C-alpha cells in the first residue's frame, strides 16, 4: 500500500480526485447559496406584501423573527435585523424605476434580453445576478450603493473577480465605478481591439493611494518606496490580473543602463506593463521616456507568446486635452492617470523621515 502512494502516477491520480471533489464542493456551495437567497427573497416578498395589507408595521418582523427562531432553532438568519435586510434588499431592486435602467444595466450584465425584461417589469435577470454572490456581499451592496445600476456593476465584478467581502467594500468605498476605464489612453488606435478594450478597462483615473503616509511634498522615490512597501494594497488598487515583476527594473541596452520604476505582467492581457510614476503635473515629454521603456521591454524581454507591452503613466495631475495631443504622436500604447492621497502627513514631517532600515540600524546600535 505504501509503495503505491509514493508513485508519480498515484500522486497525479490523487490530484485529479481532489480537483473533482473541490469542483463538486464549489458547485454545492453555489447551489446552497442560491437556495438560501431564493428563500430570503421569498420571505422578504411575503413580509412586504403583508405589511402593505395590514397595519402591523415592524411589529410583524419582530413577531416573525421570534416565531421562526423558536420553530427552527438550528437555522440562523431570522433575527429582526436580518429580516429587515431581506426586506430592504427586495425593495432596493423592486422599487427601482425600471425605465431609468433601460440601456444602462445591459452594459454591466452583458445580457441583451435584460432591457426587454425590464420593460415588462421582469426582474429575473437582475435576480439571477445577485443570487450568485453571498448574502453578506448583497447586504454590503444595498447598504453602500444608491442605484440598481451601481449595485449590478459591483455584483458582476464580484462574480468576475471572485472578490471577498472586504475587497468588495474597498472597491465600493473607493468609487471604482466612477474610476474604472476613465483614464486617457491611445489603446484603441495602438492595440488590437480585443486587447485594447480590456486594457482600457483595467485603467483607473484617479488611482487612490490613501494607504500611503506621505507629505504633500513627497518625491518620486518616496512614492515608489511607499507603493512597494504596501505592495498588496497597491496590487489591489491596480486591479485583478497584475503580477509584480520588479522595482527599478534594470535594462541594459547597447552598454547603457536604464531603470523602469515598476514592471508588472498582466495575466489576463498576457503582456508586460510598464508603470512610471511622476509627482508633478503631466508633461508631454513624459510619454517619450515611457515609450522608450515600452519599446525596450518589447525588444529585450517580451517573447513570441506575449502581447504588445503597454505603459501606464501615473501623475499627480493632468490636463486631459494636453494628454490627448501628446498621445496622438506616440506609437506605443500608453494610458495616463492621476493619483490621489487624501490623507497626507503634515508638511512639517519632512520627506526625510527615516526608513525602516535606518530605524532598525539605530535600534541595533542602541542595543549594542
C-alpha positions, 0 to 999 in steps of 0.5 A: 500500500505504501509503495503505491502512494509514493508513485508519480502516477498515484500522486497525479491520480490523487490530484485529479480526485481532489480537483473533482471533489473541490469542483463538486464542493464549489458547485454545492456551495453555489447551489446552497447559496442560491437556495438560501437567497431564493428563500430570503427573497421569498420571505422578504416578498411575503413580509412586504406584501403583508405589511402593505395589507395590514397595519402591523408595521415592524411589529410583524418582523419582530413577531416573525423573527421570534416565531421562526427562531423558536420553530427552527432553532438550528437555522440562523438568519431570522433575527429582526435585523436580518429580516429587515435586510431581506426586506430592504434588499427586495425593495432596493431592486423592486422599487427601482424605476425600471425605465431609468435602467433601460440601456444602462444595466445591459452594459454591466450584465452583458445580457441583451434580453435584460432591457426587454425584461425590464420593460415588462417589469421582469426582474429575473435577470437582475435576480439571477445576478445577485443570487450568485454572490453571498448574502453578506456581499448583497447586504454590503451592496444595498447598504453602500450603493444608491442605484440598481445600476451601481449595485449590478456593476459591483455584483458582476465584478464580484462574480468576475473577480471572485472578490471577498467581502472586504475587497468588495467594500474597498472597491465600493468605498473607493468609487471604482465605478466612477474610476474604472476605464476613465483614464486617457489612453491611445489603446484603441488606435495602438492595440488590437481591439480585443486587447485594447478594450480590456486594457482600457478597462483595467485603467483607473483615473484617479488611482487612490493611494490613501494607504500611503503616509506621505507629505504633500511634498513627497518625491518620486522615490518616496512614492515608489518606496511607499507603493512597494512597501504596501505592495498588496494594497497597491496590487489591489488598487491596480486591479485583478490580473497584475503580477509584480515583476520588479522595482527599478527594473534594470535594462541594459541596452547597447552598454547603457543602463536604464531603470523602469520604476515598476514592471508588472505582467498582466495575466489576463492581457498576457503582456508586460506593463510598464508603470512610471510614476511622476509627482508633478503635473503631466508633461508631454515629454513624459510619454517619450521616456515611457515609450522608450521603456515600452519599446525596450521591454518589447525588444529585450524581454517580451517573447513570441507568446506575449502581447504588445507591452503597454505603459501606464503613466501615473501623475499627480495631475493632468490636463486631459486635452494636453494628454490627448495631443501628446498621445496622438504622436506616440506609437506605443500604447500608453494610458495616463492617470492621476493619483490621489492621497487624501490623507497626507502627513503634515508638511512639517514631517519632512520627506526625510523621515527615516526608513525602516532600515535606518530605524532598525540600524539605530535600534541595533546600535542602541542595543549594542 
